[in-house]
Amino acid sequence: MTAPTRIVPTGTGTGPGTGTGTGTAPVGAPRSSAELIRAERPVLAHNYHPLPVVVARAEGVWVEDVEGRRYLDMLAGYSALNFGHRHPALIEAAHRQLDQLTLTSRAFHNDQLAGFAERLAELTGLDMVLPMNTGAEAVESGIKVARKWAYDVKRVPADQATIVVAGGNFHGRTTTIVGFSDDDTARVGFGPFAPGFRTVPYNDLAALEAAVDETTAAVLIEPIQGEAGVLIPDDGYLTGVRELTRRAGCLFIADEIQSGLGRTGTTLAVDHESVVPDVLLLGKALGGGIVPVSAVVARRDVLGVLGPGQHGSTFGGNPLAAAVGSAVVELLATGEFQRRAAELGAELRSGLAALTGKGVTGFRARGLWAGVDIDPALGTGREISERLLKEGILVKDTHGSTIRLAPPLTITSEELASALHCLERVLA
Ligand SMILES: Cc1ncc(COP(=O)(O)O)c(C=O)c1O
């Protein structure tokens, strides 16, 4: 693997709002972090609550703000940056493709898409690919495919298909998806919602068995629930879901948009139990942190139910996305990132174990991914994230006092140790 080159600080490194900025502003003078944050307020929808840092450049695991302060990125774009910022092989693939062809729409074929689908099918052990752009689109597309399969193959009566989902799920932000979320902030105020979903507790096979019936098209779950705080189900749960869905004659859809592509120390999180779902949803890191790329990957007898005109996306499968996606799959095919995640994951776990009782009340970790519960007496997850920001570490809270650690898989042992050391300092 090519070691990412460290970015070189170029700014003044003075306090927030006091620097002059080093980026080239398209209109007028360069603006400081504080000015840029203020400028967002009247013109951007307030659907996020970002930490007060304005990133201008990044390379590998390091990002730099407009004043030239450097931060270690321990969030990695919610796992969209598994290969780090601007991985040389991915940037090269993107540059090469930018010089050739960027978009055709699927009205025509392009010379990149077949190779991307072949590589992705081979990596996942499945047959066919439906290329999309965002994670939520892949989830929506997976739901459509499952329903079509239920009517065409399972012979569920028209409009009766159901999909069983898990409590605490996070699958994206469309109206259909938030309709089966149990997070009030995500759902309340956005109804009416699509029918056809049943919710059962996560990690509960008996409840799942009771919810599945002859109308069930699919069981849709995250093999590890990321947004819920990196909740890892008991050993045997994924195997149980696989056996149960096979017995019930419905599809197992694994949403690996956050858990997949090396993050947990294997290519997919379901690989920990050697389980092969019928439908796999991928996104985030599939675009290498460069372009939005997502995909529904499935067996031929499942994705084969779609015919011309029944689904599509203007940008889905565009040649730039396919070129970057192919380069991502090539990186994963080496196995090196999965190995790194497993090895450094062991260091992450032992570092967090050492902090348990010293401000950390508990944690769940697999590979380079951890949900860390902080003693609420020390502050909310947000407050801990803000204190870590001041220490030069970027993380984000999930719920309450839980923070999520998900660094690029290119992080070194020393960088990881230094991030854990900062956490220790902040908690002390
Ligand atoms: C498991 C899972 N599914 C779906 C999504 C939605 O992806 P996107 O934000 O690209 O729509 C996310 C995003 O965090 C996710 O974690």
The ligand as an ORCA input file, in Angstrom:
! r2SCAN-3c Opt
* xyz 0 1
  C     -26.142      1.501      7.704
  C     -26.444      2.710      6.872
  N     -27.322      2.619      5.875
  C     -27.617      3.661      5.087
  C     -27.032      4.891      5.292
  C     -27.386      6.056      4.409
  O     -26.335      6.417      3.600
  P     -26.330      7.860      2.884
  O     -26.083      8.869      3.955
  O     -25.205      7.775      1.893
  O     -27.660      8.020      2.248
  C     -26.105      5.034      6.334
  C     -25.455      6.344      6.604
  O     -24.930      6.606      7.650
  C     -25.796      3.920      7.145
  O     -24.935      4.007      8.171
*
